Amino acid sequence: RGSLILMDSKVSRSVSGGLCILDGLSVTVHLNSSEIMYNRDSGVKATKSSGIELTVENSMLSHNAPLGIYVNNLFMYRPSGVPNRIVISGQTKIQSNVLGAMTFTDVCSLDISITESILE
Protein backbone atom coordinates (compact mmCIF):
# COMPACT_ATOMS: atom_id res chain seq x y z
CA ARG A 1 0.00 0.00 0.00
CA GLY A 2 1.43 3.35 -1.02
CA SER A 3 0.57 6.86 0.02
CA LEU A 4 1.32 10.38 -1.12
CA ILE A 5 0.72 13.44 1.04
CA LEU A 6 1.02 16.96 -0.34
CA MET A 7 0.71 19.80 2.18
CA ASP A 8 1.22 23.49 1.39
CA SER A 9 2.49 22.48 -2.05
CA LYS A 10 2.14 23.64 -5.65
CA VAL A 11 2.04 21.44 -8.74
CA SER A 12 1.84 23.44 -11.95
CA ARG A 13 2.58 23.51 -15.67
CA SER A 14 3.11 19.76 -16.07
CA VAL A 15 2.53 18.36 -19.57
CA SER A 16 1.49 14.86 -18.50
CA GLY A 17 -0.88 15.70 -15.64
CA GLY A 18 -0.33 17.42 -12.32
CA LEU A 19 -0.68 14.22 -10.34
CA CYS A 20 -1.05 11.00 -12.33
CA ILE A 21 -1.77 7.54 -10.92
CA LEU A 22 -1.44 4.89 -13.61
CA ASP A 23 -1.96 1.19 -12.82
CA GLY A 24 -2.22 2.09 -9.14
CA LEU A 25 -3.00 -0.58 -6.59
CA SER A 26 -3.90 0.43 -3.01
CA VAL A 27 -2.92 4.08 -3.28
CA THR A 28 -3.87 6.82 -0.82
CA VAL A 29 -3.42 10.45 -1.89
CA HIS A 30 -4.02 13.37 0.47
CA LEU A 31 -3.86 16.98 -0.73
CA ASN A 32 -4.06 19.64 1.96
CA SER A 33 -3.68 23.40 1.41
CA SER A 34 -2.15 22.75 -2.00
CA GLU A 35 -2.56 24.16 -5.51
CA ILE A 36 -2.71 22.08 -8.68
CA MET A 37 -2.92 24.54 -11.54
CA TYR A 38 -2.16 25.02 -15.26
CA ASN A 39 -1.44 21.33 -15.95
CA ARG A 40 -2.16 19.49 -19.18
CA ASP A 41 -3.76 16.05 -19.13
CA SER A 42 -5.76 17.07 -16.02
CA GLY A 43 -4.89 18.23 -12.53
CA VAL A 44 -5.35 14.83 -10.87
CA LYS A 45 -5.67 11.75 -13.06
CA ALA A 46 -6.22 8.14 -11.97
CA THR A 47 -6.51 5.46 -14.63
CA LYS A 48 -6.38 1.65 -14.79
CA SER A 49 -6.28 1.50 -11.02
CA SER A 50 -7.90 -0.14 -8.02
CA GLY A 51 -8.09 0.79 -4.38
CA ILE A 52 -7.67 4.55 -4.82
CA GLU A 53 -8.47 6.91 -1.97
CA LEU A 54 -8.16 10.61 -2.87
CA THR A 55 -8.72 13.27 -0.22
CA VAL A 56 -8.59 16.95 -1.15
CA GLU A 57 -8.86 19.54 1.65
CA ASN A 58 -8.47 23.33 1.57
CA SER A 59 -6.94 23.11 -1.90
CA MET A 60 -7.28 24.66 -5.35
CA LEU A 61 -7.46 22.71 -8.62
CA SER A 62 -7.86 25.22 -11.44
CA HIS A 63 -6.91 26.11 -15.01
CA ASN A 64 -6.07 22.49 -15.84
CA ALA A 65 -6.79 20.94 -19.24
CA PRO A 66 -9.01 19.18 -19.77
CA LEU A 67 -10.27 18.49 -16.20
CA GLY A 68 -9.62 19.17 -12.55
CA ILE A 69 -10.01 15.49 -11.62
CA TYR A 70 -10.22 12.69 -14.19
CA VAL A 71 -10.85 9.07 -13.19
CA ASN A 72 -10.91 6.33 -15.85
CA ASN A 73 -10.93 2.53 -15.66
CA LEU A 74 -11.28 2.29 -11.90
CA PHE A 75 -11.76 -1.37 -11.06
CA MET A 76 -14.03 -2.78 -8.39
CA TYR A 77 -11.40 -5.03 -6.80
CA ARG A 78 -10.31 -3.44 -3.54
CA PRO A 79 -7.06 -4.92 -2.23
CA SER A 80 -6.10 -4.53 1.41
CA GLY A 81 -9.45 -2.95 2.21
CA VAL A 82 -8.64 0.33 0.44
CA PRO A 83 -11.88 1.76 -0.94
CA ASN A 84 -12.33 3.56 -4.22
CA ARG A 85 -13.17 6.88 -2.62
CA ILE A 86 -12.91 10.60 -3.36
CA VAL A 87 -13.42 13.08 -0.53
CA ILE A 88 -13.44 16.80 -1.28
CA SER A 89 -13.86 19.18 1.66
CA GLY A 90 -12.73 22.24 3.57
CA GLN A 91 -13.30 25.10 1.14
CA THR A 92 -11.65 23.28 -1.78
CA LYS A 93 -12.13 25.00 -5.13
CA ILE A 94 -12.15 23.05 -8.39
CA GLN A 95 -12.84 25.69 -11.00
CA SER A 96 -11.87 27.24 -14.34
CA ASN A 97 -10.72 23.93 -15.82
CA VAL A 98 -11.12 23.62 -19.58
CA LEU A 99 -13.83 20.90 -19.71
CA GLY A 100 -15.08 20.94 -16.13
CA ALA A 101 -14.38 20.02 -12.55
CA MET A 102 -14.51 16.20 -12.64
CA THR A 103 -15.27 13.33 -15.00
CA PHE A 104 -15.55 9.61 -14.25
CA THR A 105 -15.58 6.97 -17.03
CA ASP A 106 -15.61 3.16 -16.84
CA VAL A 107 -15.76 3.25 -13.04
CA CYS A 108 -16.93 0.50 -10.69
CA SER A 109 -17.82 1.07 -7.04
CA LEU A 110 -16.73 4.63 -6.28
CA ASP A 111 -17.77 6.58 -3.18
CA ILE A 112 -17.74 10.37 -3.53
CA SER A 113 -18.18 12.90 -0.73
CA ILE A 114 -18.18 16.66 -1.37
CA THR A 115 -18.67 19.19 1.46
CA GLU A 116 -18.03 22.92 1.85
CA SER A 117 -16.43 23.15 -1.59
CA ILE A 118 -16.91 24.92 -4.93
CA LEU A 119 -16.99 22.99 -8.20
CA GLU A 120 -17.61 24.96 -11.37
C-alpha positions as CSV (number, residue, x, y, z in Angstrom):
1,R,0.0,0.0,0.0
2,G,1.4,3.4,-1.0
3,S,0.6,6.9,0.0
4,L,1.3,10.4,-1.1
5,I,0.7,13.4,1.0
6,L,1.0,17.0,-0.3
7,M,0.7,19.8,2.2
8,D,1.2,23.5,1.4
9,S,2.5,22.5,-2.1
10,K,2.1,23.6,-5.7
11,V,2.0,21.4,-8.7
12,S,1.8,23.4,-12.0
13,R,2.6,23.5,-15.7
14,S,3.1,19.8,-16.1
15,V,2.5,18.4,-19.6
16,S,1.5,14.9,-18.5
17,G,-0.9,15.7,-15.6
18,G,-0.3,17.4,-12.3
19,L,-0.7,14.2,-10.3
20,C,-1.0,11.0,-12.3
21,I,-1.8,7.5,-10.9
22,L,-1.4,4.9,-13.6
23,D,-2.0,1.2,-12.8
24,G,-2.2,2.1,-9.1
25,L,-3.0,-0.6,-6.6
26,S,-3.9,0.4,-3.0
27,V,-2.9,4.1,-3.3
28,T,-3.9,6.8,-0.8
29,V,-3.4,10.4,-1.9
30,H,-4.0,13.4,0.5
31,L,-3.9,17.0,-0.7
32,N,-4.1,19.6,2.0
33,S,-3.7,23.4,1.4
34,S,-2.2,22.7,-2.0
35,E,-2.6,24.2,-5.5
36,I,-2.7,22.1,-8.7
37,M,-2.9,24.5,-11.5
38,Y,-2.2,25.0,-15.3
39,N,-1.4,21.3,-15.9
40,R,-2.2,19.5,-19.2
41,D,-3.8,16.0,-19.1
42,S,-5.8,17.1,-16.0
43,G,-4.9,18.2,-12.5
44,V,-5.3,14.8,-10.9
45,K,-5.7,11.7,-13.1
46,A,-6.2,8.1,-12.0
47,T,-6.5,5.5,-14.6
48,K,-6.4,1.6,-14.8
49,S,-6.3,1.5,-11.0
50,S,-7.9,-0.1,-8.0
51,G,-8.1,0.8,-4.4
52,I,-7.7,4.6,-4.8
53,E,-8.5,6.9,-2.0
54,L,-8.2,10.6,-2.9
55,T,-8.7,13.3,-0.2
56,V,-8.6,17.0,-1.2
57,E,-8.9,19.5,1.7
58,N,-8.5,23.3,1.6
59,S,-6.9,23.1,-1.9
60,M,-7.3,24.7,-5.4
61,L,-7.5,22.7,-8.6
62,S,-7.9,25.2,-11.4
63,H,-6.9,26.1,-15.0
64,N,-6.1,22.5,-15.8
65,A,-6.8,20.9,-19.2
66,P,-9.0,19.2,-19.8
67,L,-10.3,18.5,-16.2
68,G,-9.6,19.2,-12.5
69,I,-10.0,15.5,-11.6
70,Y,-10.2,12.7,-14.2
71,V,-10.9,9.1,-13.2
72,N,-10.9,6.3,-15.9
73,N,-10.9,2.5,-15.7
74,L,-11.3,2.3,-11.9
75,F,-11.8,-1.4,-11.1
76,M,-14.0,-2.8,-8.4
77,Y,-11.4,-5.0,-6.8
78,R,-10.3,-3.4,-3.5
79,P,-7.1,-4.9,-2.2
80,S,-6.1,-4.5,1.4
81,G,-9.5,-3.0,2.2
82,V,-8.6,0.3,0.4
83,P,-11.9,1.8,-0.9
84,N,-12.3,3.6,-4.2
85,R,-13.2,6.9,-2.6
86,I,-12.9,10.6,-3.4
87,V,-13.4,13.1,-0.5
88,I,-13.4,16.8,-1.3
89,S,-13.9,19.2,1.7
90,G,-12.7,22.2,3.6
91,Q,-13.3,25.1,1.1
92,T,-11.7,23.3,-1.8
93,K,-12.1,25.0,-5.1
94,I,-12.2,23.1,-8.4
95,Q,-12.8,25.7,-11.0
96,S,-11.9,27.2,-14.3
97,N,-10.7,23.9,-15.8
98,V,-11.1,23.6,-19.6
99,L,-13.8,20.9,-19.7
100,G,-15.1,20.9,-16.1
101,A,-14.4,20.0,-12.5
102,M,-14.5,16.2,-12.6
103,T,-15.3,13.3,-15.0
104,F,-15.5,9.6,-14.3
105,T,-15.6,7.0,-17.0
106,D,-15.6,3.2,-16.8
107,V,-15.8,3.3,-13.0
108,C,-16.9,0.5,-10.7
109,S,-17.8,1.1,-7.0
110,L,-16.7,4.6,-6.3
111,D,-17.8,6.6,-3.2
112,I,-17.7,10.4,-3.5
113,S,-18.2,12.9,-0.7
114,I,-18.2,16.7,-1.4
115,T,-18.7,19.2,1.5
116,E,-18.0,22.9,1.8
117,S,-16.4,23.1,-1.6
118,I,-16.9,24.9,-4.9
119,L,-17.0,23.0,-8.2
120,E,-17.6,25.0,-11.4
